[in-house]
């Protein structure tokens, strides 16, 4: 396994939180950050594979045809204080 170094600038609050979590896990900050980045890469790549698999031969034009058949409801229902 080859490794590369990368200077990383974090907000102080993020660095403190990452350091605390690394300490709770019993690993160094570098190990914790490397694991977090690897986890994020895995999630994003898995999601991309899932979307590509399920998209199949779908097209933007097909999506637009489908959306035109849906009722015209507002996307977000506003909840006013005291209305629930």
PyMOL Python script that loads the backbone (N, CA, C, O; Angstrom):
from pymol import cmd

cmd.read_pdbstr("""\
ATOM      1  N   UNK A   1       0.848  -1.173   0.000  1.00  0.00           N
ATOM      2  CA  UNK A   1       0.000   0.000   0.000  1.00  0.00           C
ATOM      3  C   UNK A   1       0.890   1.230   0.000  1.00  0.00           C
ATOM      4  O   UNK A   1       1.737   1.394   0.878  1.00  0.00           O
ATOM      5  N   UNK A   2       0.696   2.084  -0.979  1.00  0.00           N
ATOM      6  CA  UNK A   2       1.470   3.323  -1.008  1.00  0.00           C
ATOM      7  C   UNK A   2       0.697   4.408  -0.271  1.00  0.00           C
ATOM      8  O   UNK A   2      -0.531   4.382  -0.198  1.00  0.00           O
ATOM      9  N   UNK A   3       1.433   5.341   0.263  1.00  0.00           N
ATOM     10  CA  UNK A   3       0.819   6.420   1.034  1.00  0.00           C
ATOM     11  C   UNK A   3       1.278   7.745   0.468  1.00  0.00           C
ATOM     12  O   UNK A   3       2.367   7.855  -0.094  1.00  0.00           O
ATOM     13  N   UNK A   4       0.431   8.750   0.625  1.00  0.00           N
ATOM     14  CA  UNK A   4       0.783  10.093   0.206  1.00  0.00           C
ATOM     15  C   UNK A   4       0.460  11.044   1.349  1.00  0.00           C
ATOM     16  O   UNK A   4      -0.488  10.822   2.102  1.00  0.00           O
ATOM     17  N   UNK A   5       1.229  12.072   1.472  1.00  0.00           N
ATOM     18  CA  UNK A   5       0.943  13.078   2.496  1.00  0.00           C
ATOM     19  C   UNK A   5       0.181  14.223   1.843  1.00  0.00           C
ATOM     20  O   UNK A   5       0.334  14.514   0.657  1.00  0.00           O
ATOM     21  N   UNK A   6      -0.642  14.857   2.663  1.00  0.00           N
ATOM     22  CA  UNK A   6      -1.456  15.959   2.177  1.00  0.00           C
ATOM     23  C   UNK A   6      -1.643  16.951   3.315  1.00  0.00           C
ATOM     24  O   UNK A   6      -2.209  16.609   4.353  1.00  0.00           O
ATOM     25  N   UNK A   7      -1.167  18.185   3.123  1.00  0.00           N
ATOM     26  CA  UNK A   7      -1.375  19.174   4.188  1.00  0.00           C
ATOM     27  C   UNK A   7      -2.862  19.518   4.260  1.00  0.00           C
ATOM     28  O   UNK A   7      -3.479  19.859   3.251  1.00  0.00           O
ATOM     29  N   UNK A   8      -3.417  19.428   5.435  1.00  0.00           N
ATOM     30  CA  UNK A   8      -4.848  19.604   5.597  1.00  0.00           C
ATOM     31  C   UNK A   8      -5.133  20.757   6.545  1.00  0.00           C
ATOM     32  O   UNK A   8      -4.645  20.790   7.674  1.00  0.00           O
ATOM     33  N   UNK A   9      -5.925  21.694   6.070  1.00  0.00           N
ATOM     34  CA  UNK A   9      -6.327  22.812   6.918  1.00  0.00           C
ATOM     35  C   UNK A   9      -7.775  22.586   7.334  1.00  0.00           C
ATOM     36  O   UNK A   9      -8.663  22.441   6.494  1.00  0.00           O
ATOM     37  N   UNK A  10      -7.995  22.558   8.642  1.00  0.00           N
ATOM     38  CA  UNK A  10      -9.332  22.351   9.190  1.00  0.00           C
ATOM     39  C   UNK A  10      -9.710  23.532  10.066  1.00  0.00           C
ATOM     40  O   UNK A  10      -8.850  24.195  10.646  1.00  0.00           O
ATOM     41  N   UNK A  11     -10.999  23.784  10.151  1.00  0.00           N
ATOM     42  CA  UNK A  11     -11.457  24.735  11.146  1.00  0.00           C
ATOM     43  C   UNK A  11     -11.035  24.208  12.512  1.00  0.00           C
ATOM     44  O   UNK A  11     -11.041  22.999  12.740  1.00  0.00           O
ATOM     45  N   UNK A  12     -10.678  25.090  13.400  1.00  0.00           N
ATOM     46  CA  UNK A  12     -10.212  24.667  14.715  1.00  0.00           C
ATOM     47  C   UNK A  12     -11.265  23.814  15.422  1.00  0.00           C
ATOM     48  O   UNK A  12     -10.920  22.833  16.082  1.00  0.00           O
ATOM     49  N   UNK A  13     -12.537  24.172  15.294  1.00  0.00           N
ATOM     50  CA  UNK A  13     -13.594  23.405  15.956  1.00  0.00           C
ATOM     51  C   UNK A  13     -13.692  21.989  15.380  1.00  0.00           C
ATOM     52  O   UNK A  13     -13.952  21.036  16.115  1.00  0.00           O
ATOM     53  N   UNK A  14     -13.482  21.852  14.070  1.00  0.00           N
ATOM     54  CA  UNK A  14     -13.526  20.525  13.441  1.00  0.00           C
ATOM     55  C   UNK A  14     -12.323  19.709  13.884  1.00  0.00           C
ATOM     56  O   UNK A  14     -12.446  18.517  14.169  1.00  0.00           O
ATOM     57  N   UNK A  15     -11.162  20.345  13.942  1.00  0.00           N
ATOM     58  CA  UNK A  15      -9.956  19.625  14.373  1.00  0.00           C
ATOM     59  C   UNK A  15     -10.097  19.151  15.817  1.00  0.00           C
ATOM     60  O   UNK A  15      -9.715  18.029  16.151  1.00  0.00           O
ATOM     61  N   UNK A  16     -10.639  20.001  16.655  1.00  0.00           N
ATOM     62  CA  UNK A  16     -10.823  19.609  18.063  1.00  0.00           C
ATOM     63  C   UNK A  16     -11.785  18.431  18.176  1.00  0.00           C
ATOM     64  O   UNK A  16     -11.537  17.489  18.929  1.00  0.00           O
ATOM     65  N   UNK A  17     -12.881  18.488  17.425  1.00  0.00           N
ATOM     66  CA  UNK A  17     -13.847  17.389  17.458  1.00  0.00           C
ATOM     67  C   UNK A  17     -13.225  16.096  16.924  1.00  0.00           C
ATOM     68  O   UNK A  17     -13.411  15.027  17.506  1.00  0.00           O
ATOM     69  N   UNK A  18     -12.493  16.195  15.825  1.00  0.00           N
ATOM     70  CA  UNK A  18     -11.831  15.011  15.256  1.00  0.00           C
ATOM     71  C   UNK A  18     -10.807  14.453  16.242  1.00  0.00           C
ATOM     72  O   UNK A  18     -10.701  13.238  16.404  1.00  0.00           O
ATOM     73  N   UNK A  19     -10.065  15.320  16.892  1.00  0.00           N
ATOM     74  CA  UNK A  19      -9.068  14.879  17.875  1.00  0.00           C
ATOM     75  C   UNK A  19      -9.751  14.155  19.039  1.00  0.00           C
ATOM     76  O   UNK A  19      -9.275  13.117  19.498  1.00  0.00           O
ATOM     77  N   UNK A  20     -10.863  14.709  19.510  1.00  0.00           N
ATOM     78  CA  UNK A  20     -11.606  14.083  20.604  1.00  0.00           C
ATOM     79  C   UNK A  20     -12.117  12.706  20.188  1.00  0.00           C
ATOM     80  O   UNK A  20     -12.012  11.742  20.947  1.00  0.00           O
ATOM     81  N   UNK A  21     -12.666  12.619  18.988  1.00  0.00           N
ATOM     82  CA  UNK A  21     -13.194  11.339  18.509  1.00  0.00           C
ATOM     83  C   UNK A  21     -12.080  10.316  18.292  1.00  0.00           C
ATOM     84  O   UNK A  21     -12.255   9.130  18.573  1.00  0.00           O
ATOM     85  N   UNK A  22     -10.942  10.778  17.793  1.00  0.00           N
ATOM     86  CA  UNK A  22      -9.798   9.878  17.607  1.00  0.00           C
ATOM     87  C   UNK A  22      -9.337   9.333  18.949  1.00  0.00           C
ATOM     88  O   UNK A  22      -9.029   8.149  19.084  1.00  0.00           O
ATOM     89  N   UNK A  23      -9.294  10.212  19.933  1.00  0.00           N
ATOM     90  CA  UNK A  23      -8.871   9.783  21.280  1.00  0.00           C
ATOM     91  C   UNK A  23      -9.855   8.759  21.834  1.00  0.00           C
ATOM     92  O   UNK A  23      -9.447   7.767  22.437  1.00  0.00           O
ATOM     93  N   UNK A  24     -11.167   9.001  21.628  1.00  0.00           N
ATOM     94  CA  UNK A  24     -12.178   8.041  22.084  1.00  0.00           C
ATOM     95  C   UNK A  24     -12.016   6.689  21.396  1.00  0.00           C
ATOM     96  O   UNK A  24     -12.270   5.647  22.000  1.00  0.00           O
ATOM     97  N   UNK A  25     -11.589   6.707  20.122  1.00  0.00           N
ATOM     98  CA  UNK A  25     -11.377   5.465  19.378  1.00  0.00           C
ATOM     99  C   UNK A  25     -10.025   4.825  19.669  1.00  0.00           C
ATOM    100  O   UNK A  25      -9.769   3.692  19.263  1.00  0.00           O
ATOM    101  N   UNK A  26      -9.162   5.553  20.371  1.00  0.00           N
ATOM    102  CA  UNK A  26      -7.844   5.012  20.710  1.00  0.00           C
ATOM    103  C   UNK A  26      -6.876   4.995  19.545  1.00  0.00           C
ATOM    104  O   UNK A  26      -5.990   4.143  19.486  1.00  0.00           O
ATOM    105  N   UNK A  27      -7.036   5.935  18.608  1.00  0.00           N
ATOM    106  CA  UNK A  27      -6.135   6.017  17.462  1.00  0.00           C
ATOM    107  C   UNK A  27      -5.602   7.440  17.338  1.00  0.00           C
ATOM    108  O   UNK A  27      -6.104   8.365  17.977  1.00  0.00           O
ATOM    109  N   UNK A  28      -4.579   7.596  16.508  1.00  0.00           N
ATOM    110  CA  UNK A  28      -4.033   8.931  16.290  1.00  0.00           C
ATOM    111  C   UNK A  28      -4.990   9.742  15.423  1.00  0.00           C
ATOM    112  O   UNK A  28      -5.853   9.189  14.741  1.00  0.00           O
ATOM    113  N   UNK A  29      -4.823  11.058  15.460  1.00  0.00           N
ATOM    114  CA  UNK A  29      -5.646  11.930  14.634  1.00  0.00           C
ATOM    115  C   UNK A  29      -5.451  11.591  13.155  1.00  0.00           C
ATOM    116  O   UNK A  29      -6.417  11.567  12.393  1.00  0.00           O
ATOM    117  N   UNK A  30      -4.208  11.330  12.746  1.00  0.00           N
ATOM    118  CA  UNK A  30      -3.943  10.967  11.350  1.00  0.00           C
ATOM    119  C   UNK A  30      -4.697   9.696  10.951  1.00  0.00           C
ATOM    120  O   UNK A  30      -5.305   9.637   9.883  1.00  0.00           O
ATOM    121  N   UNK A  31      -4.653   8.686  11.814  1.00  0.00           N
ATOM    122  CA  UNK A  31      -5.353   7.433  11.518  1.00  0.00           C
ATOM    123  C   UNK A  31      -6.862   7.670  11.421  1.00  0.00           C
ATOM    124  O   UNK A  31      -7.534   7.131  10.542  1.00  0.00           O
ATOM    125  N   UNK A  32      -7.377   8.486  12.344  1.00  0.00           N
ATOM    126  CA  UNK A  32      -8.812   8.742  12.371  1.00  0.00           C
ATOM    127  C   UNK A  32      -9.262   9.475  11.112  1.00  0.00           C
ATOM    128  O   UNK A  32     -10.284   9.130  10.518  1.00  0.00           O
ATOM    129  N   UNK A  33      -8.495  10.488  10.707  1.00  0.00           N
ATOM    130  CA  UNK A  33      -8.834  11.251   9.499  1.00  0.00           C
ATOM    131  C   UNK A  33      -8.726  10.358   8.265  1.00  0.00           C
ATOM    132  O   UNK A  33      -9.583  10.424   7.383  1.00  0.00           O
ATOM    133  N   UNK A  34      -7.689   9.526   8.189  1.00  0.00           N
ATOM    134  CA  UNK A  34      -7.537   8.620   7.041  1.00  0.00           C
ATOM    135  C   UNK A  34      -8.728   7.669   6.952  1.00  0.00           C
ATOM    136  O   UNK A  34      -9.241   7.418   5.862  1.00  0.00           O
ATOM    137  N   UNK A  35      -9.170   7.139   8.090  1.00  0.00           N
ATOM    138  CA  UNK A  35     -10.316   6.235   8.102  1.00  0.00           C
ATOM    139  C   UNK A  35     -11.598   6.972   7.700  1.00  0.00           C
ATOM    140  O   UNK A  35     -12.427   6.421   6.975  1.00  0.00           O
ATOM    141  N   UNK A  36     -11.763   8.209   8.167  1.00  0.00           N
ATOM    142  CA  UNK A  36     -12.949   8.990   7.834  1.00  0.00           C
ATOM    143  C   UNK A  36     -12.998   9.289   6.336  1.00  0.00           C
ATOM    144  O   UNK A  36     -14.061   9.212   5.719  1.00  0.00           O
ATOM    145  N   UNK A  37     -11.858   9.628   5.756  1.00  0.00           N
ATOM    146  CA  UNK A  37     -11.809   9.912   4.319  1.00  0.00           C
ATOM    147  C   UNK A  37     -12.097   8.630   3.532  1.00  0.00           C
ATOM    148  O   UNK A  37     -12.841   8.661   2.552  1.00  0.00           O
ATOM    149  N   UNK A  38     -11.516   7.511   3.951  1.00  0.00           N
ATOM    150  CA  UNK A  38     -11.757   6.236   3.264  1.00  0.00           C
ATOM    151  C   UNK A  38     -13.234   5.857   3.340  1.00  0.00           C
ATOM    152  O   UNK A  38     -13.802   5.368   2.363  1.00  0.00           O
ATOM    153  N   UNK A  39     -13.854   6.081   4.493  1.00  0.00           N
ATOM    154  CA  UNK A  39     -15.278   5.781   4.654  1.00  0.00           C
ATOM    155  C   UNK A  39     -16.121   6.648   3.722  1.00  0.00           C
ATOM    156  O   UNK A  39     -17.045   6.148   3.080  1.00  0.00           O
ATOM    157  N   UNK A  40     -15.814   7.931   3.644  1.00  0.00           N
ATOM    158  CA  UNK A  40     -16.560   8.839   2.777  1.00  0.00           C
ATOM    159  C   UNK A  40     -16.408   8.440   1.307  1.00  0.00           C
ATOM    160  O   UNK A  40     -17.384   8.445   0.557  1.00  0.00           O
ATOM    161  N   UNK A  41     -15.188   8.097   0.899  1.00  0.00           N
ATOM    162  CA  UNK A  41     -14.950   7.666  -0.484  1.00  0.00           C
ATOM    163  C   UNK A  41     -15.787   6.425  -0.788  1.00  0.00           C
ATOM    164  O   UNK A  41     -16.398   6.335  -1.853  1.00  0.00           O
ATOM    165  N   UNK A  42     -15.817   5.479   0.132  1.00  0.00           N
ATOM    166  CA  UNK A  42     -16.599   4.263  -0.065  1.00  0.00           C
ATOM    167  C   UNK A  42     -18.078   4.554  -0.203  1.00  0.00           C
ATOM    168  O   UNK A  42     -18.746   3.973  -1.058  1.00  0.00           O
ATOM    169  N   UNK A  43     -18.599   5.445   0.625  1.00  0.00           N
ATOM    170  CA  UNK A  43     -20.021   5.787   0.568  1.00  0.00           C
ATOM    171  C   UNK A  43     -20.362   6.456  -0.758  1.00  0.00           C
ATOM    172  O   UNK A  43     -21.352   6.099  -1.396  1.00  0.00           O
ATOM    173  N   UNK A  44     -19.554   7.417  -1.173  1.00  0.00           N
ATOM    174  CA  UNK A  44     -19.830   8.146  -2.418  1.00  0.00           C
ATOM    175  C   UNK A  44     -19.726   7.214  -3.620  1.00  0.00           C
ATOM    176  O   UNK A  44     -20.571   7.259  -4.513  1.00  0.00           O
ATOM    177  N   UNK A  45     -18.698   6.370  -3.650  1.00  0.00           N
ATOM    178  CA  UNK A  45     -18.556   5.450  -4.781  1.00  0.00           C
ATOM    179  C   UNK A  45     -19.684   4.424  -4.814  1.00  0.00           C
ATOM    180  O   UNK A  45     -20.163   4.067  -5.890  1.00  0.00           O
ATOM    181  N   UNK A  46     -20.109   3.950  -3.658  1.00  0.00           N
ATOM    182  CA  UNK A  46     -21.212   2.995  -3.595  1.00  0.00           C
ATOM    183  C   UNK A  46     -22.502   3.649  -4.078  1.00  0.00           C
ATOM    184  O   UNK A  46     -23.268   3.037  -4.822  1.00  0.00           O
ATOM    185  N   UNK A  47     -22.744   4.887  -3.660  1.00  0.00           N
ATOM    186  CA  UNK A  47     -23.945   5.603  -4.094  1.00  0.00           C
ATOM    187  C   UNK A  47     -23.920   5.812  -5.604  1.00  0.00           C
ATOM    188  O   UNK A  47     -24.939   5.640  -6.273  1.00  0.00           O
ATOM    189  N   UNK A  48     -22.771   6.178  -6.137  1.00  0.00           N
ATOM    190  CA  UNK A  48     -22.668   6.392  -7.587  1.00  0.00           C
ATOM    191  C   UNK A  48     -22.946   5.105  -8.341  1.00  0.00           C
ATOM    192  O   UNK A  48     -23.639   5.122  -9.358  1.00  0.00           O
ATOM    193  N   UNK A  49     -22.412   3.978  -7.852  1.00  0.00           N
ATOM    194  CA  UNK A  49     -22.674   2.685  -8.500  1.00  0.00           C
ATOM    195  C   UNK A  49     -24.159   2.336  -8.437  1.00  0.00           C
ATOM    196  O   UNK A  49     -24.728   1.842  -9.410  1.00  0.00           O
ATOM    197  N   UNK A  50     -24.784   2.597  -7.285  1.00  0.00           N
ATOM    198  CA  UNK A  50     -26.203   2.302  -7.122  1.00  0.00           C
ATOM    199  C   UNK A  50     -27.041   3.137  -8.084  1.00  0.00           C
ATOM    200  O   UNK A  50     -27.941   2.615  -8.742  1.00  0.00           O
ATOM    201  N   UNK A  51     -26.747   4.430  -8.166  1.00  0.00           N
ATOM    202  CA  UNK A  51     -27.499   5.294  -9.068  1.00  0.00           C
ATOM    203  C   UNK A  51     -27.318   4.857 -10.523  1.00  0.00           C
ATOM    204  O   UNK A  51     -28.283   4.809 -11.285  1.00  0.00           O
ATOM    205  N   UNK A  52     -26.093   4.542 -10.900  1.00  0.00           N
ATOM    206  CA  UNK A  52     -25.843   4.105 -12.277  1.00  0.00           C
ATOM    207  C   UNK A  52     -26.558   2.791 -12.585  1.00  0.00           C
ATOM    208  O   UNK A  52     -27.088   2.605 -13.681  1.00  0.00           O
ATOM    209  N   UNK A  53     -26.568   1.891 -11.619  1.00  0.00           N
ATOM    210  CA  UNK A  53     -27.226   0.596 -11.816  1.00  0.00           C
ATOM    211  C   UNK A  53     -28.727   0.784 -12.000  1.00  0.00           C
ATOM    212  O   UNK A  53     -29.321   0.185 -12.896  1.00  0.00           O
ATOM    213  N   UNK A  54     -29.340   1.605 -11.166  1.00  0.00           N
ATOM    214  CA  UNK A  54     -30.791   1.766 -11.216  1.00  0.00           C
ATOM    215  C   UNK A  54     -31.241   2.734 -12.303  1.00  0.00           C
ATOM    216  O   UNK A  54     -32.399   2.704 -12.720  1.00  0.00           O
ATOM    217  N   UNK A  55     -30.340   3.586 -12.761  1.00  0.00           N
ATOM    218  CA  UNK A  55     -30.710   4.528 -13.815  1.00  0.00           C
ATOM    219  C   UNK A  55     -30.920   3.796 -15.135  1.00  0.00           C
ATOM    220  O   UNK A  55     -31.791   4.154 -15.927  1.00  0.00           O
ATOM    221  N   UNK A  56     -30.110   2.772 -15.357  1.00  0.00           N
ATOM    222  CA  UNK A  56     -30.245   1.999 -16.587  1.00  0.00           C
ATOM    223  C   UNK A  56     -30.196   2.896 -17.803  1.00  0.00           C
ATOM    224  O   UNK A  56     -29.240   3.646 -18.002  1.00  0.00           O
ATOM    225  N   UNK A  57     -31.233   2.812 -18.613  1.00  0.00           N
ATOM    226  CA  UNK A  57     -31.266   3.620 -19.831  1.00  0.00           C
ATOM    227  C   UNK A  57     -32.146   4.854 -19.656  1.00  0.00           C
ATOM    228  O   UNK A  57     -32.568   5.465 -20.638  1.00  0.00           O
ATOM    229  N   UNK A  58     -32.422   5.220 -18.403  1.00  0.00           N
ATOM    230  CA  UNK A  58     -33.267   6.394 -18.148  1.00  0.00           C
ATOM    231  C   UNK A  58     -32.614   7.651 -18.711  1.00  0.00           C
ATOM    232  O   UNK A  58     -31.390   7.780 -18.749  1.00  0.00           O
ATOM    233  N   UNK A  59     -33.459   8.564 -19.142  1.00  0.00           N
ATOM    234  CA  UNK A  59     -32.963   9.827 -19.700  1.00  0.00           C
ATOM    235  C   UNK A  59     -33.642  10.987 -18.993  1.00  0.00           C
ATOM    236  O   UNK A  59     -34.662  10.819 -18.325  1.00  0.00           O
ATOM    237  N   UNK A  60     -33.069  12.141 -19.150  1.00  0.00           N
ATOM    238  CA  UNK A  60     -33.671  13.349 -18.598  1.00  0.00           C
ATOM    239  C   UNK A  60     -35.029  13.619 -19.218  1.00  0.00           C
ATOM    240  O   UNK A  60     -35.940  14.096 -18.541  1.00  0.00           O
ATOM    241  N   UNK A  61     -35.169  13.318 -20.497  1.00  0.00           N
ATOM    242  CA  UNK A  61     -36.447  13.527 -21.189  1.00  0.00           C
ATOM    243  C   UNK A  61     -37.525  12.627 -20.587  1.00  0.00           C
ATOM    244  O   UNK A  61     -38.665  13.056 -20.409  1.00  0.00           O
ATOM    245  N   UNK A  62     -37.171  11.395 -20.279  1.00  0.00           N
ATOM    246  CA  UNK A  62     -38.130  10.478 -19.655  1.00  0.00           C
ATOM    247  C   UNK A  62     -38.548  10.955 -18.283  1.00  0.00           C
ATOM    248  O   UNK A  62     -39.714  10.834 -17.909  1.00  0.00           O
ATOM    249  N   UNK A  63     -37.618  11.489 -17.540  1.00  0.00           N
ATOM    250  CA  UNK A  63     -37.928  12.037 -16.222  1.00  0.00           C
ATOM    251  C   UNK A  63     -38.885  13.212 -16.354  1.00  0.00           C
ATOM    252  O   UNK A  63     -39.843  13.320 -15.588  1.00  0.00           O
ATOM    253  N   UNK A  64     -38.640  14.080 -17.303  1.00  0.00           N
ATOM    254  CA  UNK A  64     -39.512  15.239 -17.486  1.00  0.00           C
ATOM    255  C   UNK A  64     -40.921  14.794 -17.872  1.00  0.00           C
ATOM    256  O   UNK A  64     -41.894  15.379 -17.395  1.00  0.00           O
ATOM    257  N   UNK A  65     -41.058  13.775 -18.721  1.00  0.00           N
ATOM    258  CA  UNK A  65     -42.387  13.264 -19.082  1.00  0.00           C
ATOM    259  C   UNK A  65     -43.110  12.750 -17.844  1.00  0.00           C
ATOM    260  O   UNK A  65     -44.303  12.992 -17.663  1.00  0.00           O
ATOM    261  N   UNK A  66     -42.368  12.036 -16.992  1.00  0.00           N
ATOM    262  CA  UNK A  66     -42.963  11.512 -15.765  1.00  0.00           C
ATOM    263  C   UNK A  66     -43.384  12.649 -14.839  1.00  0.00           C
ATOM    264  O   UNK A  66     -44.489  12.629 -14.296  1.00  0.00           O
ATOM    265  N   UNK A  67     -42.524  13.626 -14.657  1.00  0.00           N
ATOM    266  CA  UNK A  67     -42.840  14.726 -13.744  1.00  0.00           C
ATOM    267  C   UNK A  67     -44.052  15.529 -14.205  1.00  0.00           C
ATOM    268  O   UNK A  67     -44.791  16.060 -13.376  1.00  0.00           O
ATOM    269  N   UNK A  68     -44.263  15.625 -15.510  1.00  0.00           N
ATOM    270  CA  UNK A  68     -45.416  16.364 -16.030  1.00  0.00           C
ATOM    271  C   UNK A  68     -46.734  15.662 -15.716  1.00  0.00           C
ATOM    272  O   UNK A  68     -47.794  16.284 -15.787  1.00  0.00           O
ATOM    273  N   UNK A  69     -46.683  14.381 -15.371  1.00  0.00           N
ATOM    274  CA  UNK A  69     -47.914  13.647 -15.049  1.00  0.00           C
ATOM    275  C   UNK A  69     -48.269  13.727 -13.569  1.00  0.00           C
ATOM    276  O   UNK A  69     -49.339  13.263 -13.174  1.00  0.00           O
ATOM    277  N   UNK A  70     -47.412  14.294 -12.752  1.00  0.00           N
ATOM    278  CA  UNK A  70     -47.666  14.348 -11.312  1.00  0.00           C
ATOM    279  C   UNK A  70     -48.530  15.550 -10.969  1.00  0.00           C
ATOM    280  O   UNK A  70     -48.485  16.566 -11.662  1.00  0.00           O
ATOM    281  N   UNK A  71     -49.321  15.442  -9.897  1.00  0.00           N
ATOM    282  CA  UNK A  71     -50.137  16.579  -9.465  1.00  0.00           C
ATOM    283  C   UNK A  71     -49.248  17.764  -9.084  1.00  0.00           C
ATOM    284  O   UNK A  71     -48.091  17.588  -8.702  1.00  0.00           O
ATOM    285  N   UNK A  72     -49.785  18.930  -9.190  1.00  0.00           N
ATOM    286  CA  UNK A  72     -49.022  20.144  -8.923  1.00  0.00           C
ATOM    287  C   UNK A  72     -49.196  20.558  -7.460  1.00  0.00           C
ATOM    288  O   UNK A  72     -49.906  21.520  -7.166  1.00  0.00           O
ATOM    289  N   UNK A  73     -48.552  19.834  -6.548  1.00  0.00           N
ATOM    290  CA  UNK A  73     -48.596  20.151  -5.127  1.00  0.00           C
ATOM    291  C   UNK A  73     -47.350  20.938  -4.753  1.00  0.00           C
ATOM    292  O   UNK A  73     -46.296  20.759  -5.364  1.00  0.00           O
ATOM    293  N   UNK A  74     -47.463  21.811  -3.749  1.00  0.00           N
ATOM    294  CA  UNK A  74     -46.255  22.494  -3.274  1.00  0.00           C
ATOM    295  C   UNK A  74     -45.280  21.461  -2.702  1.00  0.00           C
ATOM    296  O   UNK A  74     -45.701  20.469  -2.106  1.00  0.00           O
ATOM    297  N   UNK A  75     -44.005  21.692  -2.883  1.00  0.00           N
ATOM    298  CA  UNK A  75     -43.009  20.739  -2.399  1.00  0.00           C
ATOM    299  C   UNK A  75     -42.871  20.774  -0.886  1.00  0.00           C
ATOM    300  O   UNK A  75     -42.634  19.744  -0.255  1.00  0.00           O
ATOM    301  N   UNK A  76     -43.020  21.961  -0.304  1.00  0.00           N
ATOM    302  CA  UNK A  76     -42.834  22.105   1.139  1.00  0.00           C
ATOM    303  C   UNK A  76     -44.109  22.681   1.746  1.00  0.00           C
ATOM    304  O   UNK A  76     -44.590  23.734   1.330  1.00  0.00           O
ATOM    305  N   UNK A  77     -44.637  21.983   2.719  1.00  0.00           N
ATOM    306  CA  UNK A  77     -45.808  22.486   3.424  1.00  0.00           C
ATOM    307  C   UNK A  77     -45.328  23.296   4.611  1.00  0.00           C
ATOM    308  O   UNK A  77     -44.563  22.802   5.439  1.00  0.00           O
ATOM    309  N   UNK A  78     -45.764  24.509   4.692  1.00  0.00           N
ATOM    310  CA  UNK A  78     -45.339  25.366   5.789  1.00  0.00           C
ATOM    311  C   UNK A  78     -46.130  24.991   7.035  1.00  0.00           C
ATOM    312  O   UNK A  78     -47.350  24.835   6.994  1.00  0.00           O
ATOM    313  N   UNK A  79     -45.419  24.852   8.127  1.00  0.00           N
ATOM    314  CA  UNK A  79     -46.058  24.568   9.421  1.00  0.00           C
ATOM    315  C   UNK A  79     -45.942  25.835  10.250  1.00  0.00           C
ATOM    316  O   UNK A  79     -44.848  26.318  10.540  1.00  0.00           O
ATOM    317  N   UNK A  80     -47.079  26.348  10.618  1.00  0.00           N
ATOM    318  CA  UNK A  80     -47.092  27.572  11.415  1.00  0.00           C
ATOM    319  C   UNK A  80     -47.156  27.225  12.888  1.00  0.00           C
ATOM    320  O   UNK A  80     -47.780  26.235  13.271  1.00  0.00           O
ATOM    321  N   UNK A  81     -46.511  28.040  13.721  1.00  0.00           N
ATOM    322  CA  UNK A  81     -46.568  27.778  15.175  1.00  0.00           C
ATOM    323  C   UNK A  81     -48.021  27.671  15.647  1.00  0.00           C
ATOM    324  O   UNK A  81     -48.868  28.492  15.295  1.00  0.00           O
ATOM    325  N   UNK A  82     -48.281  26.652  16.440  1.00  0.00           N
ATOM    326  CA  UNK A  82     -49.619  26.447  16.993  1.00  0.00           C
ATOM    327  C   UNK A  82     -50.571  25.729  16.074  1.00  0.00           C
ATOM    328  O   UNK A  82     -51.724  25.516  16.448  1.00  0.00           O
ATOM    329  N   UNK A  83     -50.138  25.340  14.871  1.00  0.00           N
ATOM    330  CA  UNK A  83     -51.030  24.683  13.928  1.00  0.00           C
ATOM    331  C   UNK A  83     -51.030  23.172  14.089  1.00  0.00           C
ATOM    332  O   UNK A  83     -51.822  22.490  13.439  1.00  0.00           O
ATOM    333  N   UNK A  84     -50.180  22.638  14.922  1.00  0.00           N
ATOM    334  CA  UNK A  84     -50.102  21.188  15.080  1.00  0.00           C
ATOM    335  C   UNK A  84     -50.761  20.758  16.368  1.00  0.00           C
ATOM    336  O   UNK A  84     -50.794  19.566  16.676  1.00  0.00           O
TER     337      UNK A  84
END
""", "prot")
cmd.dss("prot")
cmd.show_as("cartoon", "prot")
cmd.util.cbc("prot")
cmd.orient("prot")
